[in-house]
Amino acid sequence: MLVAMLLEQFKRHVGEQEEDTNLWIGYCAFHLGDYKRALEEYENATKEENCSPEVWVNLACTYFFLGMYKQAEAAGFKAPKSRLQNRLLFHLAHKFNDEKKLMNFHQNLQDITEDQLSLASIHYMRSHYQEAIDIYKRILLDNREYLALNVYVALCYYKLDYYDVSQEVLAVYLQQIPDSTIALNLKACNHFRLYNGKAAEAELKSLMDNASSSFEFAKELIRHNLVVFRGGEGALQVLPPLVDVIPEARLNLVIYYLRQDDVQEAYNLIKDLEPTTPQNRTKSEGDTGEASGLQKQEYLTKENQRILFPFEEYILKGVVNAALGQEMGSKDHMKIAQQFFQLVGGSASECDTIPGRQCMASCFFLLKQFDDVLIYLNSFKSYFYNDDIFNFNYAQAKAATGNTSEGEEIFLLIQSEKMKNDYIYLSWLARCYIMNKKPRLAWELYLKMETSGESFSLLQLIANDCYKMGQFYYSAKAFDVLERLDPNPEYWEGKRGACVGIFQMILAGREPKETLREVLHLLRSTGNTQVEYIIRIMKKWAKENRVPV
């Protein structure tokens, strides 16, 4: 094809131009992927006096591949009716989200390979992956030589999360075309899902080491996926320029900002993104089966007439609004998050999937309906035994429903140091310790903290929860520190009550007599006038019972 194009250009240069030279050059340029050159040739052809009407459909297809959909539609309607024109307008109706036109052009499709491939493409873009698979397999039964269809089938299985099946189907193609950029990229994405980022990157290494023109074609996609495979490394250098090129780049950049706790930046990036139905996905009739290693880590919050949605957008919108709502104390953002989670979890297509159930758990979490949270989390906990994010939320839900014993066990499974230093983790674990009659461990959590507003809040929790549980010794210690930090009368009253409670437990033989000495020390560290009377009574009892104080 390249030779033919060069020959036609040579003839034009030496003045031997044939009548259809520009059409042939446009044809060659189009099939070489040089759509701008093809556009130039076809536009020039339409200006000629004896322009063939068929030129308009070729021009329309060129506009389509350049993303100029309005111009493509205008040119398409100037072309005579044909199967190619119908397929083109079918795809444009999908791009414009025009259901009425879409159905009209759909009815004109025939049981021929080209039309069925277009139908499969639309199914794919609407997330109807099984329907697309059925069409591809039917065509493959009669046309085994159409090897590329194996890539399309593998991509559909990838989208359905059947990564091992995707690998098996993809292997059929790679046996014949072992250096295919698109197929190797999809294989890498499967490895990412099945194993880890290192395994995925290893699959791309040979491709990058032997860079070819096909590699150049997918270079941006592969650079994007490498960021995902490497856990976000280089995200700020690679992803921003790709935000309007690869749809998943924006979503992965949002995930990166969330992981960096830069919630505001994540919100700025996603706030104007309106989650769309798959009819608006940026895939074209010439879809090459490009799989993106979209990092679909399903976050949970801390504390489908069948239209399917690109749920990752809804999930991320929910996560970002939840995180911002917690950070700002905004009920509006929390409500928006809850609605997004409910939309996904309540959808017919997602209600029985893990992401769907995670979303429903998040929705109930925000509504503080923890019994319902546990119903959903219990349904898939076996898949997330060692997942820190899952365990963080699972432990909170257990503790919130009164099962602090299991809550404590699950909290202690968490390995992430960042998570273990989070105040929510510390406060819930301290509460579990106290409820499980281990107040000393809660006190040690406080001692390890640096002085801050969070350490002050943890002191208040320990002081009050220990008091409620009759663990007066650590309640008194906590109220004592609070009183010294803030001379609020309430803290003195709490300390006084806790000290009297300890004294009563000593009298009842439930606390060692030697503890009285420390109680007196705590009482003397206050300036309240009531203290002398209390100390006098305690000392009198100590003297009578020969307890050294």
LINZI-V144642 format. One record per residue. N is the residue number from 0. RES is the residue in one small letter. PSI is psi in whole degrees, 0 to 359 (* if undefined). Layout:
# LINZI-V144642
N_RES_PSI + N_RES_PSI
This chain:
# LINZI-V144642
0_m_319 + 1_l_321 + 2_v_317 + 3_a_319 + 4_m_316 + 5_l_322 + 6_l_316 + 7_e_320 + 8_q_322 + 9_f_315 + 10_k_319 + 11_r_320 + 12_h_322 + 13_v_7 + 14_g_16 + 15_e_36 + 16_q_127 + 17_e_170 + 18_e_322 + 19_d_24 + 20_t_312 + 21_n_327 + 22_l_321 + 23_w_320 + 24_i_319 + 25_g_319 + 26_y_313 + 27_c_316 + 28_a_318 + 29_f_313 + 30_h_348 + 31_l_358 + 32_g_7 + 33_d_75 + 34_y_329 + 35_k_318 + 36_r_318 + 37_a_319 + 38_l_317 + 39_e_316 + 40_e_316 + 41_y_322 + 42_e_320 + 43_n_322 + 44_a_323 + 45_t_343 + 46_k_351 + 47_e_152 + 48_e_316 + 49_n_44 + 50_c_128 + 51_s_135 + 52_p_331 + 53_e_341 + 54_v_327 + 55_w_323 + 56_v_326 + 57_n_318 + 58_l_319 + 59_a_318 + 60_c_323 + 61_t_315 + 62_y_318 + 63_f_313 + 64_f_345 + 65_l_2 + 66_g_13 + 67_m_74 + 68_y_323 + 69_k_313 + 70_q_324 + 71_a_318 + 72_e_316 + 73_a_316 + 74_a_323 + 75_g_320 + 76_f_344 + 77_k_344 + 78_a_152 + 79_p_155 + 80_k_135 + 81_s_169 + 82_r_322 + 83_l_317 + 84_q_318 + 85_n_318 + 86_r_318 + 87_l_312 + 88_l_330 + 89_f_312 + 90_h_323 + 91_l_322 + 92_a_323 + 93_h_315 + 94_k_322 + 95_f_0 + 96_n_37 + 97_d_94 + 98_e_323 + 99_k_311 + 100_k_321 + 101_l_314 + 102_m_324 + 103_n_312 + 104_f_330 + 105_h_318 + 106_q_338 + 107_n_352 + 108_l_143 + 109_q_169 + 110_d_60 + 111_i_158 + 112_t_311 + 113_e_315 + 114_d_319 + 115_q_326 + 116_l_322 + 117_s_318 + 118_l_318 + 119_a_321 + 120_s_316 + 121_i_319 + 122_h_315 + 123_y_313 + 124_m_341 + 125_r_11 + 126_s_19 + 127_h_68 + 128_y_322 + 129_q_321 + 130_e_320 + 131_a_317 + 132_i_316 + 133_d_318 + 134_i_312 + 135_y_316 + 136_k_323 + 137_r_319 + 138_i_320 + 139_l_329 + 140_l_324 + 141_d_349 + 142_n_72 + 143_r_336 + 144_e_351 + 145_y_69 + 146_l_325 + 147_a_336 + 148_l_335 + 149_n_326 + 150_v_318 + 151_y_318 + 152_v_316 + 153_a_321 + 154_l_321 + 155_c_317 + 156_y_324 + 157_y_316 + 158_k_334 + 159_l_4 + 160_d_16 + 161_y_72 + 162_y_324 + 163_d_321 + 164_v_319 + 165_s_318 + 166_q_317 + 167_e_316 + 168_v_320 + 169_l_327 + 170_a_328 + 171_v_318 + 172_y_317 + 173_l_336 + 174_q_329 + 175_q_324 + 176_i_76 + 177_p_344 + 178_d_19 + 179_s_122 + 180_t_313 + 181_i_315 + 182_a_319 + 183_l_325 + 184_n_318 + 185_l_320 + 186_k_318 + 187_a_319 + 188_c_322 + 189_n_319 + 190_h_324 + 191_f_319 + 192_r_320 + 193_l_329 + 194_y_269 + 195_n_181 + 196_g_324 + 197_k_317 + 198_a_321 + 199_a_315 + 200_e_324 + 201_a_326 + 202_e_333 + 203_l_349 + 204_k_312 + 205_s_326 + 206_l_317 + 207_m_327 + 208_d_330 + 209_n_55 + 210_a_132 + 211_s_184 + 212_s_327 + 213_s_326 + 214_f_319 + 215_e_323 + 216_f_321 + 217_a_17 + 218_k_316 + 219_e_319 + 220_l_316 + 221_i_320 + 222_r_319 + 223_h_312 + 224_n_326 + 225_l_325 + 226_v_317 + 227_v_313 + 228_f_329 + 229_r_20 + 230_g_27 + 231_g_0 + 232_e_127 + 233_g_13 + 234_a_316 + 235_l_339 + 236_q_326 + 237_v_315 + 238_l_317 + 239_p_315 + 240_p_343 + 241_l_359 + 242_v_322 + 243_d_10 + 244_v_310 + 245_i_117 + 246_p_321 + 247_e_343 + 248_a_319 + 249_r_317 + 250_l_318 + 251_n_329 + 252_l_323 + 253_v_315 + 254_i_319 + 255_y_313 + 256_y_322 + 257_l_318 + 258_r_335 + 259_q_7 + 260_d_23 + 261_d_74 + 262_v_322 + 263_q_318 + 264_e_322 + 265_a_317 + 266_y_318 + 267_n_325 + 268_l_331 + 269_i_349 + 270_k_325 + 271_d_359 + 272_l_114 + 273_e_112 + 274_p_129 + 275_t_159 + 276_t_156 + 277_p_347 + 278_q_336 + 279_n_12 + 280_r_146 + 281_t_66 + 282_k_150 + 283_s_175 + 284_e_330 + 285_g_30 + 286_d_125 + 287_t_8 + 288_g_35 + 289_e_116 + 290_a_134 + 291_s_138 + 292_g_55 + 293_l_127 + 294_q_93 + 295_k_43 + 296_q_116 + 297_e_107 + 298_y_145 + 299_l_155 + 300_t_157 + 301_k_262 + 302_e_* + 303_n_* + 304_q_117 + 305_r_97 + 306_i_122 + 307_l_143 + 308_f_152 + 309_p_86 + 310_f_336 + 311_e_327 + 312_e_317 + 313_y_319 + 314_i_314 + 315_l_322 + 316_k_319 + 317_g_314 + 318_v_313 + 319_v_317 + 320_n_323 + 321_a_315 + 322_a_318 + 323_l_322 + 324_g_320 + 325_q_320 + 326_e_322 + 327_m_350 + 328_g_33 + 329_s_115 + 330_k_329 + 331_d_313 + 332_h_322 + 333_m_321 + 334_k_319 + 335_i_316 + 336_a_314 + 337_q_321 + 338_q_320 + 339_f_314 + 340_f_319 + 341_q_323 + 342_l_315 + 343_v_308 + 344_g_334 + 345_g_358 + 346_s_147 + 347_a_327 + 348_s_337 + 349_e_350 + 350_c_335 + 351_d_14 + 352_t_162 + 353_i_312 + 354_p_321 + 355_g_317 + 356_r_326 + 357_q_319 + 358_c_319 + 359_m_323 + 360_a_318 + 361_s_319 + 362_c_310 + 363_f_330 + 364_f_313 + 365_l_331 + 366_l_359 + 367_k_31 + 368_q_78 + 369_f_335 + 370_d_319 + 371_d_324 + 372_v_313 + 373_l_327 + 374_i_315 + 375_y_315 + 376_l_322 + 377_n_333 + 378_s_342 + 379_f_19 + 380_k_332 + 381_s_339 + 382_y_349 + 383_f_31 + 384_y_318 + 385_n_17 + 386_d_117 + 387_d_319 + 388_i_316 + 389_f_311 + 390_n_325 + 391_f_313 + 392_n_323 + 393_y_317 + 394_a_319 + 395_q_317 + 396_a_320 + 397_k_312 + 398_a_321 + 399_a_335 + 400_t_9 + 401_g_356 + 402_n_69 + 403_t_338 + 404_s_309 + 405_e_324 + 406_g_314 + 407_e_313 + 408_e_318 + 409_i_320 + 410_f_320 + 411_l_351 + 412_l_340 + 413_i_133 + 414_q_335 + 415_s_120 + 416_e_323 + 417_k_317 + 418_m_322 + 419_k_343 + 420_n_0 + 421_d_138 + 422_y_324 + 423_i_318 + 424_y_311 + 425_l_317 + 426_s_319 + 427_w_321 + 428_l_320 + 429_a_317 + 430_r_319 + 431_c_316 + 432_y_313 + 433_i_314 + 434_m_334 + 435_n_17 + 436_k_40 + 437_k_56 + 438_p_330 + 439_r_321 + 440_l_324 + 441_a_318 + 442_w_322 + 443_e_328 + 444_l_318 + 445_y_316 + 446_l_332 + 447_k_349 + 448_m_147 + 449_e_153 + 450_t_125 + 451_s_178 + 452_g_326 + 453_e_321 + 454_s_325 + 455_f_317 + 456_s_321 + 457_l_323 + 458_l_315 + 459_q_319 + 460_l_313 + 461_i_314 + 462_a_312 + 463_n_318 + 464_d_321 + 465_c_321 + 466_y_314 + 467_k_327 + 468_m_3 + 469_g_19 + 470_q_70 + 471_f_332 + 472_y_308 + 473_y_334 + 474_s_315 + 475_a_318 + 476_k_319 + 477_a_316 + 478_f_327 + 479_d_314 + 480_v_320 + 481_l_319 + 482_e_322 + 483_r_330 + 484_l_329 + 485_d_108 + 486_p_56 + 487_n_129 + 488_p_331 + 489_e_326 + 490_y_323 + 491_w_318 + 492_e_321 + 493_g_316 + 494_k_317 + 495_r_313 + 496_g_320 + 497_a_319 + 498_c_318 + 499_v_323 + 500_g_319 + 501_i_316 + 502_f_319 + 503_q_322 + 504_m_326 + 505_i_316 + 506_l_327 + 507_a_359 + 508_g_18 + 509_r_1 + 510_e_138 + 511_p_140 + 512_k_329 + 513_e_341 + 514_t_337 + 515_l_324 + 516_r_316 + 517_e_329 + 518_v_315 + 519_l_322 + 520_h_320 + 521_l_319 + 522_l_323 + 523_r_343 + 524_s_24 + 525_t_157 + 526_g_8 + 527_n_138 + 528_t_340 + 529_q_341 + 530_v_326 + 531_e_321 + 532_y_316 + 533_i_317 + 534_i_320 + 535_r_317 + 536_i_316 + 537_m_320 + 538_k_324 + 539_k_317 + 540_w_320 + 541_a_319 + 542_k_317 + 543_e_332 + 544_n_13 + 545_r_48 + 546_v_114 + 547_p_128 + 548_v_*
